[in-house]
Amino acid sequence: MDVVSDVAEIRARLQGVPRPLGLVPTMGALHGGHLSLVDAATRHCATVAVSIFVNPLQFGPGEDFQRYPRSLDADLQELDAAGAHVVFTPDAASFTPPGRLTSVVVASLTQRLEGSSRPGHFDGVTTVVTKLFNVIRPDQAYFGEKDFQQLAVIRRMVADLDLPVTVVGCPIVRDPDGLALSSRNAYLSGEQRVAALQLSQALHRVSQEWAGDAATAVATLRRTLSQASGVRLDYAEVIDPETLEPFEGVVEGPAQAVVAAYVGDTRLIDNIRLEPAGSSPAA
Ligand code: AMP
């Protein structure tokens, strides 16, 4: 497995590699969620590239850019074992230099939910993901449903700009007790981790009780998580999985319940699919 930091060098390394070429963009501090994306990529692609880049553009002032967990050596060992062929580790000073004048902005979809709590976050994501697509030129790019809004935003960007890449969404990987894996879980104390479980529990409960009434589901989520000890709710909504618009009344088709909350200083997000009433859940 090769590890390359330089744009010209990675372009040269990927010249003529067996296709399809898969890309898994990450910020490192890898866990089973990231590795599930690498696993999907190795199953579908002849060459697998992974990027590790803690993208400063997607962190707002006062967010956790400086203290975001970094574990490059361990990450590289995991990626080698997982069968990745090339790892791209650009450095921020040259990949996102202060003099940069260009951004890629997806309107509307980026304004709600995460975008309203983290202004500018998605501009940072879409700008850097576009750069990664331009440098790596993948046929397939793998993203987790854990960041549900991000996946929708990237799908929309790829469609709107006719980018020659297929976006593959992969299911959320959870710990056995239900907590969605996240690099930010490393911030949690034992007690906070127990508090954090209430997010996935509330989502699970709502999906079990789902009968197509968004108002009831939203009320249950908000009530449960506002009363949850050690949890400070940011938002809880039931949304259209494609437009991300909130549902308020009766929902006929698929829906997604999405939540964000603070546990201590740590901001966590999670979501779950709400299958149309009367249909059996996907296997
Ligand atoms: P990050 O390093 O947090 O930017 O995440 C890199 C990619 O891994 C994104 O596409 C995430 O959605 C995905 N990811 C993170 N956590 C999980 C998880 N628990 N299950 C599946 N995918 C995940």
py3Dmol code that shows the C-alpha trace and the ligand (Angstrom):
import py3Dmol

protein = """\
ATOM      1  CA  MET A   1       0.000   0.000   0.000  1.00  0.00           C
ATOM      2  CA  ASP A   2       1.386   3.395  -0.998  1.00  0.00           C
ATOM      3  CA  VAL A   3       0.965   6.551   1.067  1.00  0.00           C
ATOM      4  CA  VAL A   4       1.176   9.780  -0.939  1.00  0.00           C
ATOM      5  CA  SER A   5       0.738  13.400   0.187  1.00  0.00           C
ATOM      6  CA  ASP A   6       1.501  15.276  -2.996  1.00  0.00           C
ATOM      7  CA  VAL A   7      -1.145  15.982  -5.668  1.00  0.00           C
ATOM      8  CA  ALA A   8       1.175  15.473  -8.663  1.00  0.00           C
ATOM      9  CA  GLU A   9       2.539  12.292  -7.134  1.00  0.00           C
ATOM     10  CA  ILE A  10      -0.863  10.715  -6.467  1.00  0.00           C
ATOM     11  CA  ARG A  11      -1.985  11.579  -9.991  1.00  0.00           C
ATOM     12  CA  ALA A  12       1.100   9.807 -11.338  1.00  0.00           C
ATOM     13  CA  ARG A  13       0.572   6.816  -9.003  1.00  0.00           C
ATOM     14  CA  LEU A  14      -3.024   6.378 -10.172  1.00  0.00           C
ATOM     15  CA  GLN A  15      -2.249   6.760 -13.874  1.00  0.00           C
ATOM     16  CA  GLY A  16      -3.322   3.538 -15.605  1.00  0.00           C
ATOM     17  CA  VAL A  17      -4.284   1.601 -12.448  1.00  0.00           C
ATOM     18  CA  PRO A  18      -6.835  -1.192 -12.915  1.00  0.00           C
ATOM     19  CA  ARG A  19     -10.375   0.177 -12.973  1.00  0.00           C
ATOM     20  CA  PRO A  20     -12.885   0.608 -11.483  1.00  0.00           C
ATOM     21  CA  LEU A  21     -11.093   2.879  -9.041  1.00  0.00           C
ATOM     22  CA  GLY A  22     -12.872   3.425  -5.720  1.00  0.00           C
ATOM     23  CA  LEU A  23     -12.341   6.341  -3.361  1.00  0.00           C
ATOM     24  CA  VAL A  24     -13.193   6.432   0.345  1.00  0.00           C
ATOM     25  CA  PRO A  25     -12.807   9.986   1.683  1.00  0.00           C
ATOM     26  CA  THR A  26     -12.176  10.143   5.461  1.00  0.00           C
ATOM     27  CA  MET A  27     -10.811  12.401   8.158  1.00  0.00           C
ATOM     28  CA  GLY A  28      -8.906   9.503   9.739  1.00  0.00           C
ATOM     29  CA  ALA A  29      -9.179   8.206  13.334  1.00  0.00           C
ATOM     30  CA  LEU A  30     -10.581   5.180  11.550  1.00  0.00           C
ATOM     31  CA  HIS A  31     -13.146   2.820  13.048  1.00  0.00           C
ATOM     32  CA  GLY A  32     -15.424   0.044  11.828  1.00  0.00           C
ATOM     33  CA  GLY A  33     -17.668   2.516   9.997  1.00  0.00           C
ATOM     34  CA  HIS A  34     -14.818   3.728   7.811  1.00  0.00           C
ATOM     35  CA  LEU A  35     -13.582   0.182   7.317  1.00  0.00           C
ATOM     36  CA  SER A  36     -17.035  -0.925   6.123  1.00  0.00           C
ATOM     37  CA  LEU A  37     -16.699   1.651   3.313  1.00  0.00           C
ATOM     38  CA  VAL A  38     -13.235   0.334   2.437  1.00  0.00           C
ATOM     39  CA  ASP A  39     -14.655  -3.183   2.491  1.00  0.00           C
ATOM     40  CA  ALA A  40     -17.459  -2.196   0.089  1.00  0.00           C
ATOM     41  CA  ALA A  41     -14.897  -0.501  -2.163  1.00  0.00           C
ATOM     42  CA  THR A  42     -12.628  -3.554  -2.255  1.00  0.00           C
ATOM     43  CA  ARG A  43     -15.587  -5.724  -3.215  1.00  0.00           C
ATOM     44  CA  HIS A  44     -16.579  -3.546  -6.181  1.00  0.00           C
ATOM     45  CA  CYS A  45     -13.336  -1.928  -7.324  1.00  0.00           C
ATOM     46  CA  ALA A  46     -10.038  -3.220  -8.725  1.00  0.00           C
ATOM     47  CA  THR A  47      -8.142  -0.349  -7.088  1.00  0.00           C
ATOM     48  CA  VAL A  48      -9.064   1.295  -3.788  1.00  0.00           C
ATOM     49  CA  ALA A  49      -7.834   4.720  -2.735  1.00  0.00           C
ATOM     50  CA  VAL A  50      -8.570   6.164   0.711  1.00  0.00           C
ATOM     51  CA  SER A  51      -8.007   9.798   1.617  1.00  0.00           C
ATOM     52  CA  ILE A  52      -7.189  10.911   5.141  1.00  0.00           C
ATOM     53  CA  PHE A  53      -7.569  14.645   5.536  1.00  0.00           C
ATOM     54  CA  VAL A  54      -8.842  16.553   8.565  1.00  0.00           C
ATOM     55  CA  ASN A  55     -10.448  19.217   6.424  1.00  0.00           C
ATOM     56  CA  PRO A  56     -10.098  22.627   8.097  1.00  0.00           C
ATOM     57  CA  LEU A  57     -12.720  24.137   5.766  1.00  0.00           C
ATOM     58  CA  GLN A  58     -15.530  22.071   7.253  1.00  0.00           C
ATOM     59  CA  PHE A  59     -14.909  23.140  10.853  1.00  0.00           C
ATOM     60  CA  GLY A  60     -16.395  26.399  12.124  1.00  0.00           C
ATOM     61  CA  PRO A  61     -14.747  28.794  14.557  1.00  0.00           C
ATOM     62  CA  GLY A  62     -14.793  27.272  18.045  1.00  0.00           C
ATOM     63  CA  GLU A  63     -15.327  23.744  16.708  1.00  0.00           C
ATOM     64  CA  ASP A  64     -12.980  20.834  17.379  1.00  0.00           C
ATOM     65  CA  PHE A  65     -10.532  21.090  14.428  1.00  0.00           C
ATOM     66  CA  GLN A  66      -7.449  21.350  16.672  1.00  0.00           C
ATOM     67  CA  ARG A  67      -8.359  18.504  18.977  1.00  0.00           C
ATOM     68  CA  TYR A  68      -9.991  16.253  16.342  1.00  0.00           C
ATOM     69  CA  PRO A  69      -8.483  12.778  16.917  1.00  0.00           C
ATOM     70  CA  ARG A  70      -5.515  11.936  14.681  1.00  0.00           C
ATOM     71  CA  SER A  71      -4.001   8.452  14.546  1.00  0.00           C
ATOM     72  CA  LEU A  72      -2.227   8.153  11.198  1.00  0.00           C
ATOM     73  CA  ASP A  73       0.046   5.201  12.004  1.00  0.00           C
ATOM     74  CA  ALA A  74      -2.783   3.042  13.329  1.00  0.00           C
ATOM     75  CA  ASP A  75      -5.024   4.148  10.424  1.00  0.00           C
ATOM     76  CA  LEU A  76      -2.432   3.080   7.853  1.00  0.00           C
ATOM     77  CA  GLN A  77      -2.063  -0.332   9.465  1.00  0.00           C
ATOM     78  CA  GLU A  78      -5.834  -0.831   9.386  1.00  0.00           C
ATOM     79  CA  LEU A  79      -6.068   0.272   5.753  1.00  0.00           C
ATOM     80  CA  ASP A  80      -3.250  -2.008   4.691  1.00  0.00           C
ATOM     81  CA  ALA A  81      -4.956  -4.936   6.408  1.00  0.00           C
ATOM     82  CA  ALA A  82      -8.291  -3.954   4.825  1.00  0.00           C
ATOM     83  CA  GLY A  83      -6.805  -4.153   1.320  1.00  0.00           C
ATOM     84  CA  ALA A  84      -6.556  -0.464   0.341  1.00  0.00           C
ATOM     85  CA  HIS A  85      -3.984   0.144  -2.403  1.00  0.00           C
ATOM     86  CA  VAL A  86      -3.241   3.852  -2.076  1.00  0.00           C
ATOM     87  CA  VAL A  87      -3.737   6.359   0.750  1.00  0.00           C
ATOM     88  CA  PHE A  88      -3.805  10.066  -0.044  1.00  0.00           C
ATOM     89  CA  THR A  89      -2.791  12.252   2.916  1.00  0.00           C
ATOM     90  CA  PRO A  90      -2.611  15.833   1.640  1.00  0.00           C
ATOM     91  CA  ASP A  91      -1.438  18.538   3.999  1.00  0.00           C
ATOM     92  CA  ALA A  92      -3.752  21.429   4.722  1.00  0.00           C
ATOM     93  CA  ALA A  93      -1.246  24.177   3.893  1.00  0.00           C
ATOM     94  CA  SER A  94      -1.025  23.119   0.244  1.00  0.00           C
ATOM     95  CA  PHE A  95      -4.422  21.408  -0.295  1.00  0.00           C
ATOM     96  CA  THR A  96      -6.535  24.174   1.266  1.00  0.00           C
ATOM     97  CA  PRO A  97      -4.204  27.192   1.213  1.00  0.00           C
ATOM     98  CA  PRO A  98      -5.367  30.468   2.781  1.00  0.00           C
ATOM     99  CA  GLY A  99      -5.190  32.224  -0.615  1.00  0.00           C
ATOM    100  CA  ARG A 100      -7.799  29.908  -2.156  1.00  0.00           C
ATOM    101  CA  LEU A 101     -10.569  31.891  -3.904  1.00  0.00           C
ATOM    102  CA  THR A 102     -12.882  29.133  -5.130  1.00  0.00           C
ATOM    103  CA  SER A 103     -15.565  27.161  -3.321  1.00  0.00           C
ATOM    104  CA  VAL A 104     -18.150  24.629  -4.410  1.00  0.00           C
ATOM    105  CA  VAL A 105     -21.519  25.483  -2.872  1.00  0.00           C
ATOM    106  CA  VAL A 106     -24.676  23.391  -2.961  1.00  0.00           C
ATOM    107  CA  ALA A 107     -27.628  25.656  -2.189  1.00  0.00           C
ATOM    108  CA  SER A 108     -30.746  24.990  -0.121  1.00  0.00           C
ATOM    109  CA  LEU A 109     -30.061  21.353   0.887  1.00  0.00           C
ATOM    110  CA  THR A 110     -27.116  22.636   2.922  1.00  0.00           C
ATOM    111  CA  GLN A 111     -29.000  25.318   4.806  1.00  0.00           C
ATOM    112  CA  ARG A 112     -31.034  23.174   7.203  1.00  0.00           C
ATOM    113  CA  LEU A 113     -30.180  20.633   9.923  1.00  0.00           C
ATOM    114  CA  GLU A 114     -26.367  20.395  10.116  1.00  0.00           C
ATOM    115  CA  GLY A 115     -26.044  23.474   7.902  1.00  0.00           C
ATOM    116  CA  SER A 116     -28.090  25.630  10.211  1.00  0.00           C
ATOM    117  CA  SER A 117     -26.094  24.573  13.293  1.00  0.00           C
ATOM    118  CA  ARG A 118     -22.764  24.615  11.447  1.00  0.00           C
ATOM    119  CA  PRO A 119     -22.830  27.501   8.913  1.00  0.00           C
ATOM    120  CA  GLY A 120     -20.377  26.967   6.055  1.00  0.00           C
ATOM    121  CA  HIS A 121     -19.760  23.337   7.038  1.00  0.00           C
ATOM    122  CA  PHE A 122     -21.056  21.840   3.806  1.00  0.00           C
ATOM    123  CA  ASP A 123     -19.225  24.387   1.623  1.00  0.00           C
ATOM    124  CA  GLY A 124     -16.047  23.047   3.192  1.00  0.00           C
ATOM    125  CA  VAL A 125     -17.120  19.462   2.569  1.00  0.00           C
ATOM    126  CA  THR A 126     -18.189  19.946  -1.065  1.00  0.00           C
ATOM    127  CA  THR A 127     -15.136  22.035  -1.943  1.00  0.00           C
ATOM    128  CA  VAL A 128     -12.725  19.416  -0.627  1.00  0.00           C
ATOM    129  CA  VAL A 129     -14.672  16.431  -1.959  1.00  0.00           C
ATOM    130  CA  THR A 130     -14.648  18.063  -5.417  1.00  0.00           C
ATOM    131  CA  LYS A 131     -10.885  18.527  -5.145  1.00  0.00           C
ATOM    132  CA  LEU A 132     -10.507  14.879  -4.106  1.00  0.00           C
ATOM    133  CA  PHE A 133     -12.637  13.790  -7.084  1.00  0.00           C
ATOM    134  CA  ASN A 134     -10.492  15.917  -9.424  1.00  0.00           C
ATOM    135  CA  VAL A 135      -7.230  14.582  -8.078  1.00  0.00           C
ATOM    136  CA  ILE A 136      -8.146  10.905  -7.668  1.00  0.00           C
ATOM    137  CA  ARG A 137     -10.679  10.644 -10.546  1.00  0.00           C
ATOM    138  CA  PRO A 138     -12.549   7.729  -8.956  1.00  0.00           C
ATOM    139  CA  ASP A 139     -15.238   5.729 -10.751  1.00  0.00           C
ATOM    140  CA  GLN A 140     -17.014   5.106  -7.436  1.00  0.00           C
ATOM    141  CA  ALA A 141     -16.927   7.092  -4.200  1.00  0.00           C
ATOM    142  CA  TYR A 142     -18.122   5.613  -0.906  1.00  0.00           C
ATOM    143  CA  PHE A 143     -19.891   7.600   1.813  1.00  0.00           C
ATOM    144  CA  GLY A 144     -21.664   6.519   4.997  1.00  0.00           C
ATOM    145  CA  GLU A 145     -25.354   7.047   5.745  1.00  0.00           C
ATOM    146  CA  LYS A 146     -24.188   8.066   9.221  1.00  0.00           C
ATOM    147  CA  ASP A 147     -23.734  11.548   7.708  1.00  0.00           C
ATOM    148  CA  PHE A 148     -27.100  11.376   6.022  1.00  0.00           C
ATOM    149  CA  GLN A 149     -27.327  15.003   4.927  1.00  0.00           C
ATOM    150  CA  GLN A 150     -23.737  14.959   3.647  1.00  0.00           C
ATOM    151  CA  LEU A 151     -24.542  11.964   1.450  1.00  0.00           C
ATOM    152  CA  ALA A 152     -27.607  13.749   0.014  1.00  0.00           C
ATOM    153  CA  VAL A 153     -25.588  16.925  -0.592  1.00  0.00           C
ATOM    154  CA  ILE A 154     -22.806  15.043  -2.382  1.00  0.00           C
ATOM    155  CA  ARG A 155     -25.264  13.086  -4.524  1.00  0.00           C
ATOM    156  CA  ARG A 156     -26.868  16.381  -5.517  1.00  0.00           C
ATOM    157  CA  MET A 157     -23.515  18.027  -6.286  1.00  0.00           C
ATOM    158  CA  VAL A 158     -22.468  15.083  -8.473  1.00  0.00           C
ATOM    159  CA  ALA A 159     -25.780  15.205 -10.350  1.00  0.00           C
ATOM    160  CA  ASP A 160     -25.844  18.983 -10.769  1.00  0.00           C
ATOM    161  CA  LEU A 161     -22.220  19.214 -11.964  1.00  0.00           C
ATOM    162  CA  ASP A 162     -22.273  15.993 -14.055  1.00  0.00           C
ATOM    163  CA  LEU A 163     -19.255  14.732 -12.167  1.00  0.00           C
ATOM    164  CA  PRO A 164     -18.168  11.386 -13.662  1.00  0.00           C
ATOM    165  CA  VAL A 165     -18.393   9.374 -10.446  1.00  0.00           C
ATOM    166  CA  THR A 166     -20.969   7.040  -8.914  1.00  0.00           C
ATOM    167  CA  VAL A 167     -21.763   7.814  -5.294  1.00  0.00           C
ATOM    168  CA  VAL A 168     -22.307   4.705  -3.184  1.00  0.00           C
ATOM    169  CA  GLY A 169     -24.061   5.106   0.178  1.00  0.00           C
ATOM    170  CA  CYS A 170     -23.241   2.535   2.870  1.00  0.00           C
ATOM    171  CA  PRO A 171     -25.268   1.643   6.000  1.00  0.00           C
ATOM    172  CA  ILE A 172     -24.438   2.939   9.477  1.00  0.00           C
ATOM    173  CA  VAL A 173     -22.152   0.674  11.501  1.00  0.00           C
ATOM    174  CA  ARG A 174     -23.047   0.565  15.199  1.00  0.00           C
ATOM    175  CA  ASP A 175     -21.534  -0.839  18.340  1.00  0.00           C
ATOM    176  CA  PRO A 176     -23.458  -3.878  19.633  1.00  0.00           C
ATOM    177  CA  ASP A 177     -25.374  -1.635  22.071  1.00  0.00           C
ATOM    178  CA  GLY A 178     -26.552   0.592  19.197  1.00  0.00           C
ATOM    179  CA  LEU A 179     -24.202   3.589  19.436  1.00  0.00           C
ATOM    180  CA  ALA A 180     -23.283   4.727  15.906  1.00  0.00           C
ATOM    181  CA  LEU A 181     -19.514   4.512  15.451  1.00  0.00           C
ATOM    182  CA  SER A 182     -17.912   7.948  15.185  1.00  0.00           C
ATOM    183  CA  SER A 183     -14.395   9.293  15.532  1.00  0.00           C
ATOM    184  CA  ARG A 184     -15.881  11.779  18.016  1.00  0.00           C
ATOM    185  CA  ASN A 185     -16.954   8.937  20.353  1.00  0.00           C
ATOM    186  CA  ALA A 186     -13.304   9.041  21.492  1.00  0.00           C
ATOM    187  CA  TYR A 187     -14.152  12.282  23.323  1.00  0.00           C
ATOM    188  CA  LEU A 188     -16.796  10.588  25.494  1.00  0.00           C
ATOM    189  CA  SER A 189     -16.192   9.531  29.105  1.00  0.00           C
ATOM    190  CA  GLY A 190     -17.748   6.222  30.197  1.00  0.00           C
ATOM    191  CA  GLU A 191     -20.697   8.070  31.672  1.00  0.00           C
ATOM    192  CA  GLN A 192     -21.146  10.211  28.561  1.00  0.00           C
ATOM    193  CA  ARG A 193     -21.050   7.157  26.354  1.00  0.00           C
ATOM    194  CA  VAL A 194     -23.993   5.739  28.342  1.00  0.00           C
ATOM    195  CA  ALA A 195     -25.843   9.056  27.923  1.00  0.00           C
ATOM    196  CA  ALA A 196     -25.071   9.047  24.183  1.00  0.00           C
ATOM    197  CA  LEU A 197     -26.846   5.700  23.795  1.00  0.00           C
ATOM    198  CA  GLN A 198     -30.128   7.520  24.265  1.00  0.00           C
ATOM    199  CA  LEU A 199     -29.865   8.895  20.715  1.00  0.00           C
ATOM    200  CA  SER A 200     -29.886   5.522  18.995  1.00  0.00           C
ATOM    201  CA  GLN A 201     -32.427   4.196  21.512  1.00  0.00           C
ATOM    202  CA  ALA A 202     -34.836   7.055  20.773  1.00  0.00           C
ATOM    203  CA  LEU A 203     -34.423   6.547  17.021  1.00  0.00           C
ATOM    204  CA  HIS A 204     -34.910   2.817  17.354  1.00  0.00           C
ATOM    205  CA  ARG A 205     -38.073   3.302  19.399  1.00  0.00           C
ATOM    206  CA  VAL A 206     -39.510   5.728  16.856  1.00  0.00           C
ATOM    207  CA  SER A 207     -38.773   3.356  13.979  1.00  0.00           C
ATOM    208  CA  GLN A 208     -40.480   0.494  15.844  1.00  0.00           C
ATOM    209  CA  GLU A 209     -43.547   2.629  16.565  1.00  0.00           C
ATOM    210  CA  TRP A 210     -43.615   4.281  13.122  1.00  0.00           C
ATOM    211  CA  ALA A 211     -47.089   4.253  11.596  1.00  0.00           C
ATOM    212  CA  GLY A 212     -46.553   7.055   9.092  1.00  0.00           C
ATOM    213  CA  ASP A 213     -47.384  10.030  11.339  1.00  0.00           C
ATOM    214  CA  ALA A 214     -44.447  12.435  11.308  1.00  0.00           C
ATOM    215  CA  ALA A 215     -45.850  14.762  13.990  1.00  0.00           C
ATOM    216  CA  THR A 216     -46.114  11.922  16.511  1.00  0.00           C
ATOM    217  CA  ALA A 217     -42.645  10.617  15.700  1.00  0.00           C
ATOM    218  CA  VAL A 218     -41.050  14.063  15.972  1.00  0.00           C
ATOM    219  CA  ALA A 219     -42.860  14.756  19.249  1.00  0.00           C
ATOM    220  CA  THR A 220     -41.664  11.438  20.697  1.00  0.00           C
ATOM    221  CA  LEU A 221     -38.076  12.090  19.615  1.00  0.00           C
ATOM    222  CA  ARG A 222     -38.044  15.647  20.963  1.00  0.00           C
ATOM    223  CA  ARG A 223     -39.722  14.713  24.238  1.00  0.00           C
ATOM    224  CA  THR A 224     -37.455  11.702  24.822  1.00  0.00           C
ATOM    225  CA  LEU A 225     -34.235  13.508  23.985  1.00  0.00           C
ATOM    226  CA  SER A 226     -35.106  16.762  25.780  1.00  0.00           C
ATOM    227  CA  GLN A 227     -35.691  14.733  28.931  1.00  0.00           C
ATOM    228  CA  ALA A 228     -32.637  12.500  28.450  1.00  0.00           C
ATOM    229  CA  SER A 229     -30.078  13.141  31.156  1.00  0.00           C
ATOM    230  CA  GLY A 230     -26.650  14.233  29.967  1.00  0.00           C
ATOM    231  CA  VAL A 231     -28.010  15.045  26.482  1.00  0.00           C
ATOM    232  CA  ARG A 232     -28.645  18.521  25.034  1.00  0.00           C
ATOM    233  CA  LEU A 233     -30.815  18.194  21.956  1.00  0.00           C
ATOM    234  CA  ASP A 234     -29.922  20.307  18.907  1.00  0.00           C
ATOM    235  CA  TYR A 235     -32.557  19.034  16.458  1.00  0.00           C
ATOM    236  CA  ALA A 236     -34.812  16.056  15.882  1.00  0.00           C
ATOM    237  CA  GLU A 237     -36.799  15.804  12.666  1.00  0.00           C
ATOM    238  CA  VAL A 238     -38.467  13.406  10.288  1.00  0.00           C
ATOM    239  CA  ILE A 239     -37.447  14.314   6.757  1.00  0.00           C
ATOM    240  CA  ASP A 240     -37.846  13.361   3.139  1.00  0.00           C
ATOM    241  CA  PRO A 241     -34.693  11.298   2.420  1.00  0.00           C
ATOM    242  CA  GLU A 242     -34.079  13.082  -0.897  1.00  0.00           C
ATOM    243  CA  THR A 243     -35.155  16.693  -0.453  1.00  0.00           C
ATOM    244  CA  LEU A 244     -34.377  16.668   3.300  1.00  0.00           C
ATOM    245  CA  GLU A 245     -37.551  18.735   3.805  1.00  0.00           C
ATOM    246  CA  PRO A 246     -39.271  18.069   7.130  1.00  0.00           C
ATOM    247  CA  PHE A 247     -42.477  16.027   7.128  1.00  0.00           C
ATOM    248  CA  GLU A 248     -45.203  17.268   9.367  1.00  0.00           C
ATOM    249  CA  GLY A 249     -48.283  15.172   8.654  1.00  0.00           C
ATOM    250  CA  VAL A 250     -48.981  11.726   7.279  1.00  0.00           C
ATOM    251  CA  VAL A 251     -46.135  10.211   5.254  1.00  0.00           C
ATOM    252  CA  GLU A 252     -46.833   7.667   2.515  1.00  0.00           C
ATOM    253  CA  GLY A 253     -43.323   6.868   1.309  1.00  0.00           C
ATOM    254  CA  PRO A 254     -39.976   6.437   3.001  1.00  0.00           C
ATOM    255  CA  ALA A 255     -38.786   8.889   5.616  1.00  0.00           C
ATOM    256  CA  GLN A 256     -35.668   9.401   7.692  1.00  0.00           C
ATOM    257  CA  ALA A 257     -35.551  10.375  11.357  1.00  0.00           C
ATOM    258  CA  VAL A 258     -32.470  12.533  12.040  1.00  0.00           C
ATOM    259  CA  VAL A 259     -31.108  13.849  15.324  1.00  0.00           C
ATOM    260  CA  ALA A 260     -28.185  15.913  16.551  1.00  0.00           C
ATOM    261  CA  ALA A 261     -27.326  16.453  20.207  1.00  0.00           C
ATOM    262  CA  TYR A 262     -24.510  17.446  22.481  1.00  0.00           C
ATOM    263  CA  VAL A 263     -23.229  15.070  25.125  1.00  0.00           C
ATOM    264  CA  GLY A 264     -20.909  17.250  27.171  1.00  0.00           C
ATOM    265  CA  ASP A 265     -19.040  19.262  24.517  1.00  0.00           C
ATOM    266  CA  THR A 266     -19.308  16.509  21.945  1.00  0.00           C
ATOM    267  CA  ARG A 267     -21.757  16.957  19.095  1.00  0.00           C
ATOM    268  CA  LEU A 268     -23.208  13.658  17.906  1.00  0.00           C
ATOM    269  CA  ILE A 269     -25.513  12.902  14.980  1.00  0.00           C
ATOM    270  CA  ASP A 270     -27.524   9.807  14.160  1.00  0.00           C
ATOM    271  CA  ASN A 271     -30.418   8.780  11.946  1.00  0.00           C
ATOM    272  CA  ILE A 272     -32.635   5.876  11.029  1.00  0.00           C
ATOM    273  CA  ARG A 273     -34.783   4.894   8.072  1.00  0.00           C
ATOM    274  CA  LEU A 274     -38.539   4.854   8.661  1.00  0.00           C
ATOM    275  CA  GLU A 275     -40.001   2.317   6.282  1.00  0.00           C
ATOM    276  CA  PRO A 276     -43.409   3.095   4.763  1.00  0.00           C
ATOM    277  CA  ALA A 277     -46.154   1.859   7.094  1.00  0.00           C
ATOM    278  CA  GLY A 278     -47.175  -1.692   6.201  1.00  0.00           C
ATOM    279  CA  SER A 279     -43.939  -2.561   4.376  1.00  0.00           C
ATOM    280  CA  SER A 280     -41.428  -4.939   5.891  1.00  0.00           C
ATOM    281  CA  PRO A 281     -38.060  -3.399   6.801  1.00  0.00           C
ATOM    282  CA  ALA A 282     -35.221  -3.884   4.334  1.00  0.00           C
ATOM    283  CA  ALA A 283     -33.017  -6.870   5.141  1.00  0.00           C
TER     284      ALA A 283
END
"""
ligand_1 = """\
23
AMP
P -15.351 11.093 8.609
O -13.966 10.554 8.789
O -16.103 11.279 9.889
O -15.406 12.289 7.691
O -16.155 9.967 7.853
C -15.710 9.463 6.620
C -16.793 8.619 6.009
O -17.105 7.539 6.893
C -18.095 9.403 5.794
O -18.645 9.021 4.542
C -18.951 8.930 6.936
O -20.339 8.993 6.668
C -18.501 7.491 7.083
N -18.831 6.997 8.425
C -18.508 7.566 9.608
N -19.039 6.858 10.627
C -19.725 5.825 10.072
C -20.501 4.746 10.587
N -20.694 4.570 11.886
N -21.053 3.879 9.716
C -20.885 4.040 8.363
N -20.161 5.036 7.813
C -19.593 5.916 8.650
"""
view = py3Dmol.view(width=600, height=400)
view.addModel(protein, "pdb")
view.setStyle({"model": 0}, {"cartoon": {"style": "trace"}})
view.addModel(ligand_1, "xyz")
view.setStyle({"model": 1}, {"stick": {}})
view.zoomTo()
view.show()
